[in-house]
Amino acid sequence: MQQRTNKIALTGILGAIAILLGLTRWGFIPWFGGVSLTIMHVPVIIGAILAGPLVSAGIGLIFGLFSMFQAAIAPAGPTDVWFTNPLLSVVPRLFIGPIAWLAYSALKNHQIPAILFGAAAGSIANTVLVLGTLGLMGYLPWTVLGSIALINGVPEIIVSALISLFVIAAIRQIRLGKKQGADL
C-alpha cells in the first residue's frame, strides 16, 4: 500500500513539475534561430527511472494533456494549433516513459550509464514520435523534420540526459565524481 501511495504522489509531483515547466516557459531553453530546446519531457523520464513505466505513462498523460490545453488556450506560435490534436499532443507522450524505462532496465546494474541511456532513449522517443506524427499528418515535409531532429533533437538528448542524471543521482544518493546526494 505504501509503495502504491508513493507512486501516486510521485506521478502528481512530476506531473505538476511538467505543468510548471510549461506555464512558466522554463521547459523551453532558447536556442538559435528563435527555436527552443524542450525539456518538458524530463519529468516523464525521471518518473520512468524512479518508479517504472506505469507511473511515467501517467506523467506523460499529464504532460500531453497540458500541451493540448496550452495549445488551445494560450498558443505561443502559429504551429501550436497542430497540438490541439491529441494524436500529436498526447499519444506520443504516453510512450516516452515506458521507452526510457526499458532502456534504463537494460543497463540497470550500472546506474550512471543506465540513467544516461534511459534518459537519452526517452528524449529520442519524444523527438521521433512527435516529429513522426507531424510528418504522418502532413503538417511538415520529412526533409524539414529531419533538420529539426538534428538541430533540436541532439542537444535535447544531451540536456535531458544530464538533467535526469543529476536529479536521479541526488535522489538516489549516487556518487558523481566527488559529489553525492544533496552535494550535487
C-alpha positions as CSV (number, residue, x, y, z in Angstrom):
1,M,0.0,0.0,0.0
2,Q,2.8,2.4,0.9
3,Q,4.6,1.8,-2.4
4,R,1.3,2.5,-4.3
5,T,0.8,5.7,-2.4
6,N,4.4,6.8,-3.2
7,K,3.9,6.1,-6.9
8,I,0.7,8.1,-7.0
9,A,2.4,11.0,-5.1
10,L,5.4,10.9,-7.5
11,T,3.1,10.9,-10.5
12,G,1.3,14.0,-9.2
13,I,4.5,15.8,-8.2
14,L,6.3,15.2,-11.5
15,G,3.1,15.9,-13.5
16,A,2.9,19.2,-11.6
17,I,6.5,20.0,-12.5
18,A,5.8,19.3,-16.1
19,I,2.9,21.7,-16.0
20,L,5.0,24.3,-14.2
21,L,7.7,24.0,-16.8
22,G,5.1,24.7,-19.5
23,L,3.3,27.5,-17.7
24,T,6.5,29.4,-16.8
25,R,8.1,28.5,-20.2
26,W,11.1,27.2,-18.1
27,G,10.7,24.0,-20.0
28,F,11.9,25.7,-23.2
29,I,15.5,26.7,-23.4
30,P,16.1,29.4,-26.0
31,W,18.2,28.1,-28.9
32,F,19.3,29.8,-32.1
33,G,17.0,30.9,-34.9
34,G,14.1,31.6,-32.5
35,V,13.5,27.9,-31.7
36,S,13.8,26.4,-28.2
37,L,15.1,23.1,-26.8
38,T,12.3,21.5,-24.8
39,I,12.9,19.8,-21.5
40,M,9.2,19.3,-20.8
41,H,9.6,15.5,-21.1
42,V,12.3,15.3,-18.4
43,P,9.8,14.7,-15.6
44,V,8.4,11.8,-17.6
45,I,11.9,10.3,-17.9
46,I,12.7,10.8,-14.2
47,G,9.4,9.1,-13.3
48,A,10.2,6.2,-15.5
49,I,13.6,5.6,-13.9
50,L,12.4,6.2,-10.4
51,A,9.1,4.4,-10.5
52,G,8.6,2.5,-13.7
53,P,6.5,2.5,-16.9
54,L,3.0,3.0,-15.5
55,V,3.9,6.0,-13.4
56,S,5.8,7.5,-16.3
57,A,2.8,6.9,-18.6
58,G,0.7,8.8,-16.1
59,I,3.1,11.7,-16.1
60,G,3.3,11.6,-19.9
61,L,-0.5,11.8,-20.0
62,I,-0.4,14.9,-17.8
63,F,2.3,16.4,-20.0
64,G,0.3,15.6,-23.2
65,L,-3.0,16.9,-21.9
66,F,-1.3,20.1,-20.7
67,S,0.3,20.5,-24.1
68,M,-3.1,20.1,-25.8
69,F,-4.9,22.6,-23.5
70,Q,-2.0,25.1,-23.6
71,A,-2.0,25.0,-27.4
72,A,-5.8,25.6,-27.4
73,I,-5.9,28.3,-24.7
74,A,-2.6,30.1,-25.0
75,P,-0.8,29.3,-28.2
76,A,2.8,30.6,-28.3
77,G,3.1,30.4,-32.1
78,P,1.2,29.6,-35.3
79,T,2.1,25.9,-35.2
80,D,0.7,25.4,-31.7
81,V,-2.8,24.8,-33.3
82,W,-1.5,21.5,-34.5
83,F,-1.0,20.4,-30.9
84,T,-4.7,20.7,-30.2
85,N,-5.0,17.3,-31.8
86,P,-4.5,14.6,-29.1
87,L,-2.8,12.3,-31.6
88,L,0.0,14.8,-31.7
89,S,0.0,16.2,-28.2
90,V,-1.0,13.3,-26.0
91,V,-0.3,9.9,-27.7
92,P,3.4,10.3,-28.3
93,R,4.0,11.5,-24.7
94,L,2.4,8.2,-23.4
95,F,5.4,6.3,-24.8
96,I,8.3,8.5,-23.6
97,G,8.4,6.9,-20.1
98,P,8.0,3.3,-21.0
99,I,10.7,3.6,-23.6
100,A,13.0,5.3,-21.1
101,W,12.3,2.6,-18.5
102,L,13.1,-0.2,-21.0
103,A,16.4,1.4,-21.9
104,Y,17.2,2.1,-18.3
105,S,16.3,-1.5,-17.3
106,A,18.7,-3.0,-19.9
107,L,21.6,-1.5,-18.0
108,K,20.3,-1.0,-14.5
109,N,23.2,-2.9,-12.9
110,H,25.4,0.1,-14.0
111,Q,23.5,3.1,-12.6
112,I,25.1,6.1,-14.3
113,P,25.2,4.6,-17.8
114,A,21.7,3.2,-17.3
115,I,20.3,6.6,-16.3
116,L,22.0,8.3,-19.2
117,F,20.9,5.7,-21.7
118,G,17.3,5.7,-20.4
119,A,17.1,9.5,-20.5
120,A,18.5,9.6,-24.0
121,A,16.1,6.9,-25.2
122,G,13.2,8.8,-23.6
123,S,14.3,12.1,-25.3
124,I,14.7,10.3,-28.6
125,A,11.3,8.8,-28.3
126,N,9.8,12.2,-27.7
127,T,11.5,13.7,-30.7
128,V,10.9,10.8,-33.1
129,L,7.2,10.3,-32.1
130,V,6.2,14.0,-32.2
131,L,8.1,14.7,-35.4
132,G,7.0,11.5,-36.9
133,T,3.4,12.3,-36.2
134,L,3.8,15.7,-37.7
135,G,5.1,14.0,-40.8
136,L,2.4,11.4,-41.0
137,M,-0.3,14.1,-40.6
138,G,1.3,16.1,-43.4
139,Y,2.0,19.2,-41.3
140,L,5.6,19.5,-42.4
141,P,7.7,17.8,-45.1
142,W,10.0,15.0,-44.0
143,T,13.1,16.9,-45.0
144,V,12.3,19.7,-42.7
145,L,11.5,17.3,-39.9
146,G,14.9,15.6,-40.3
147,S,16.6,19.0,-39.9
148,I,14.6,19.8,-36.8
149,A,15.5,16.4,-35.4
150,L,19.2,17.1,-35.8
151,I,19.2,20.8,-34.8
152,N,16.9,20.4,-31.8
153,G,16.9,16.7,-31.1
154,V,20.6,16.1,-30.5
155,P,21.0,19.0,-28.0
156,E,17.7,18.0,-26.3
157,I,19.1,14.5,-25.8
158,I,22.2,15.8,-24.1
159,V,20.5,18.3,-21.9
160,S,17.7,15.8,-20.9
161,A,20.3,13.1,-20.1
162,L,22.3,15.5,-17.9
163,I,19.4,16.9,-16.0
164,S,17.9,13.4,-15.5
165,L,21.3,12.1,-14.3
166,F,21.8,15.0,-11.7
167,V,18.3,14.8,-10.4
168,I,18.2,11.0,-10.1
169,A,21.7,10.8,-8.6
170,A,20.7,13.4,-6.0
171,I,17.6,11.4,-5.1
172,R,19.2,8.0,-5.0
173,Q,22.5,9.2,-3.4
174,I,24.6,8.1,-6.4
175,R,28.1,9.4,-6.4
176,L,29.1,11.6,-9.4
177,G,32.8,12.3,-9.1
178,K,33.4,13.6,-5.7
179,K,29.8,14.7,-5.2
180,Q,26.9,12.7,-3.8
181,G,23.3,13.2,-2.9
182,A,22.5,16.8,-1.7
183,D,26.1,17.9,-2.6
184,L,25.1,17.7,-6.3
